[in-house]
Amino acid sequence: NEAIDFLKAQEEVPRIWPLFDLFEENLYSAHGIESLGGYHPAKLKVYEDLRERMDVRRGGVALSAVDLLAPGWVLSPAALSRADLDQLAQRGLPLQEAFQGEGGVVYRNLSEPPRQWLVSRWEAETPGEDTTGEEPAPDVLQRVLAPDFRPRQEVILSAAPAPAPGPADPGDELRLVEWSWQQRVYESDTTAPSLAVLSEIYYPGWRATVDQTEVPLLRADHALQAVALPAGRHTLRLEYTEPAFVTGRRLSRLSAALIALGLLASLGLPAWRGRRAD
């Protein structure tokens, strides 16, 4: 529809927060648009915990959960009232209408939230323990969504980072330089060791490397990804390497090649038989 066409024309991979009846719509993912909503019966629990708090139909939306996922756009089936827009702006989500037509009304998130950031302050999910391979405790999400928690300045981690972060500097940078559905590449430039927090969902199938050396991928703020970075300039690469996925992709490519060869052979078979008969 027109709203989807508008979003696809704005940036390479738009990320949206759909409202009301659009929240469980899966159409957007078919067009390469990242949605904070959607529905699948096989739910990833750490994300579903956040998703339930972003559905306006349930009431009591936690905008702090929305902020963690950093949507650049908000999509509503109808125009929001001035009162609703003012209330969202007061709660830290200023919106500006960018498109209205078939498919709904699209608003730009004027706060322009980054999808990756650096922090130096951290605390553990469970002090003294590594809970990366376990389900996060229920109180972790409560701590993340607490009014006094500042996700762009601090982070709750599943394990102690190494190296430990040092003092932050205003000139420190973390830039996304390459993106695909199975791989992301960042460049960092920091004066001291730091923590890269990525607004991407934590899942064990992801592998992190810094300058081609594998490093621990930590769970951050209940559901996100984090990596400890040394000081200086470095390249951080995240790659999805789940064995079942890699094997499935190879088999799919092999099957496609065999099908293509079969089609070519079937198309050429009548002519070949004709030559043999001559």
C-alpha positions in Angstrom: 0.0 0.0 0.0 1.0 3.7 -0.2 2.2 3.9 3.4 4.6 1.0 2.8 5.8 2.5 -0.4 6.5 5.8 1.5 8.4 4.0 4.2 10.5 2.0 1.8 11.5 5.2 0.0 12.8 6.9 3.2 15.7 4.7 4.4 17.2 1.4 3.6 15.6 -0.5 6.5 12.9 1.5 8.2 11.9 0.5 11.7 8.3 1.3 12.7 6.0 1.2 15.8 2.6 0.3 14.4 -0.4 1.3 16.5 -3.9 -0.2 17.2 -5.0 -2.8 14.7 -1.8 -2.5 12.7 0.3 -3.7 15.6 0.0 -7.5 14.8 0.2 -7.0 11.1 3.0 -9.1 9.5 2.8 -7.4 6.0 5.6 -5.0 6.8 8.3 -7.7 7.3 7.5 -9.0 3.8 8.6 -5.6 2.4 11.8 -5.4 4.4 10.4 -3.1 7.1 11.3 -3.8 10.7 8.2 -3.7 12.9 8.0 -3.6 16.7 4.7 -5.5 16.4 3.8 -8.5 14.3 2.7 -11.9 15.4 4.2 -15.4 15.4 3.0 -18.4 17.4 6.6 -19.4 18.2 7.5 -16.4 20.3 11.0 -15.4 21.5 10.2 -14.7 25.2 12.6 -11.9 25.9 11.1 -10.0 23.0 7.5 -10.9 23.7 8.0 -9.4 27.2 8.7 -6.1 25.5 6.2 -6.5 22.8 3.3 -6.8 25.2 4.3 -3.5 26.7 4.2 -1.7 23.3 0.7 -2.7 22.3 -1.5 0.3 22.9 -4.6 -1.9 22.8 -3.6 -3.3 26.2 -3.3 0.1 27.8 -0.5 1.4 29.9 2.1 1.5 27.1 5.7 1.6 28.3 7.3 4.2 26.1 10.7 3.2 27.7 10.3 -0.2 26.0 9.6 1.6 22.7 12.7 3.7 23.2 14.9 0.6 23.6 13.9 -0.5 20.1 14.5 2.9 18.6 11.7 3.2 15.9 12.3 6.0 13.4 8.6 6.0 12.4 5.2 5.5 14.0 2.3 4.1 11.9 -1.4 4.6 12.8 -4.5 3.5 10.9 -5.9 7.0 11.4 -4.6 10.4 12.4 -3.7 10.9 16.1 -5.5 13.7 17.9 -3.6 16.8 19.0 -4.0 15.7 22.6 -2.4 12.3 21.9 0.5 13.9 20.0 1.1 16.4 22.9 1.0 13.6 25.5 3.5 11.5 23.5 5.8 14.5 23.1 5.7 15.2 26.9 6.7 11.6 27.5 9.7 11.8 25.2 8.2 10.8 21.8 7.7 13.9 19.6 6.0 13.0 16.3 5.5 14.9 13.1 3.1 13.7 10.4 5.0 12.7 7.2 2.4 10.9 5.1 -1.3 10.2 5.0 -3.0 7.9 2.5 -3.8 4.2 1.8 -2.3 2.1 4.6 -2.5 4.7 7.4 -0.8 7.8 8.7 3.0 7.8 9.0 4.7 9.9 11.7 8.4 10.7 11.9 10.0 10.2 15.3 11.6 13.6 15.8 13.8 12.4 18.6 15.8 10.4 16.0 16.8 7.6 18.4 20.1 5.8 17.5 20.1 2.0 17.1 23.5 1.7 18.7 25.1 3.7 21.4 28.0 3.7 23.9 27.7 3.6 27.7 30.3 3.3 30.5 28.0 2.6 33.5 26.7 -0.9 34.0 25.2 -3.3 36.6 24.7 -7.0 36.5 21.4 -8.9 36.2 22.5 -10.9 39.1 25.7 -9.6 40.9 28.6 -12.0 40.7 26.9 -14.4 38.3 27.0 -14.9 34.5 23.3 -15.4 33.5 23.9 -15.0 29.7 22.9 -18.6 29.0 19.8 -18.4 31.2 16.4 -16.7 31.0 16.6 -13.2 32.6 14.9 -12.9 35.9 11.5 -11.1 35.9 12.9 -8.2 37.9 15.4 -7.3 35.1 12.7 -5.9 32.9 11.1 -4.1 35.8 14.5 -2.4 36.4 14.9 -1.5 32.7 11.4 0.0 32.6 11.7 1.9 35.8 11.3 5.7 35.5 14.8 6.5 36.7 16.6 4.1 34.3 18.5 5.9 31.5 19.3 3.3 28.7 21.5 5.7 26.8 23.7 6.2 29.8 23.6 2.9 31.7 23.0 -0.8 30.9 22.0 -3.9 32.8 24.2 -6.8 31.6 24.0 -10.6 31.9 27.7 -10.8 32.7 30.6 -8.6 33.7 32.2 -7.0 30.6 35.9 -7.4 29.8 37.6 -5.0 29.4 35.7 -3.0 32.1 34.5 0.3 30.7 36.3 3.5 31.6 35.1 7.1 31.7 33.0 8.2 28.7 34.1 11.0 26.4 31.7 13.2 24.4 33.8 12.5 21.2 33.4 8.7 21.4 31.7 7.2 18.4 30.0 4.0 17.4 28.9 4.0 13.7 26.9 1.4 11.7 28.8 0.9 8.4 27.2 -2.3 7.0 23.8 -4.0 7.5 22.1 -7.1 6.3 19.6 -9.5 7.9 22.4 -11.8 9.0 25.3 -9.4 9.5 26.0 -6.0 10.9 29.3 -4.1 11.0 30.1 -1.2 13.3 33.2 1.0 13.7 34.1 2.4 17.1 36.4 5.2 18.2 36.7 5.7 21.9 39.2 7.2 24.3 38.7 4.4 26.9 37.1 1.0 27.0 33.4 1.2 26.5 30.2 -0.8 26.1 28.5 -1.0 22.8 24.7 -1.4 23.3 22.9 -2.5 20.1 19.2 -2.1 19.6 18.9 -5.6 18.3 17.3 -8.6 20.0 19.7 -10.9 21.8 19.7 -14.5 20.5 22.4 -17.2 21.1 22.9 -17.7 17.3 24.7 -14.4 16.9 28.5 -14.3 17.0 30.5 -11.1 17.8 34.0 -10.3 16.8 36.2 -7.3 17.4 38.9 -6.9 14.8 38.2 -10.5 13.7 38.7 -11.9 17.3 35.6 -13.5 18.8 34.4 -11.8 21.9 31.4 -12.5 24.3 28.0 -11.3 23.2 26.2 -10.2 26.3 22.5 -9.7 26.9 21.7 -6.1 27.6 18.6 -4.5 29.2 16.6 -7.8 29.2 16.5 -8.3 25.5 19.2 -6.3 23.6 22.8 -7.0 22.6 26.0 -5.6 24.1 29.7 -6.0 23.5 32.7 -4.7 25.5 35.0 -2.7 23.4 38.7 -1.8 24.0 39.8 1.8 23.7 40.8 3.1 20.3 39.5 2.4 16.8 38.0 -1.0 16.2 35.6 -2.9 13.9 32.8 -4.8 15.6 31.0 -7.4 13.5 27.8 -9.3 14.4 27.0 -12.3 12.4 24.2 -14.9 12.6 25.8 -18.3 12.6 23.2 -20.6 14.0 24.2 -24.1 12.6 20.6 -25.0 11.6 20.2 -21.7 9.8 23.5 -22.0 7.9 22.8 -25.6 6.9 19.3 -24.7 5.8 20.6 -21.8 3.7 23.1 -24.1 2.0 20.5 -26.7 1.3 18.1 -24.1 -0.1 20.8 -22.8 -2.4 21.7 -26.3 -3.5 18.0 -27.1 -4.1 17.6 -24.0 -6.1 20.6 -24.9 -8.3 19.3 -28.4 -8.9 15.9 -27.1 -9.8 17.4 -24.6 -12.2 19.5 -27.4 -13.8 16.5 -29.6 -14.1 14.5 -26.9 -15.8 17.3 -26.2 -18.2 17.6 -29.9 -19.0 13.9 -30.3 -19.5 13.8 -27.3 -21.9 16.7 -28.6 -23.9 15.6 -32.3 -24.0 13.2 -32.1 -27.0 15.7 -30.4 -29.2 18.4 -32.9 -28.2 16.2 -35.8 -29.1 15.5 -34.2 -32.5 19.2 -34.0 -33.3 19.7 -37.6 -32.3 16.9 -38.8 -34.6 18.4 -36.9 -37.5 
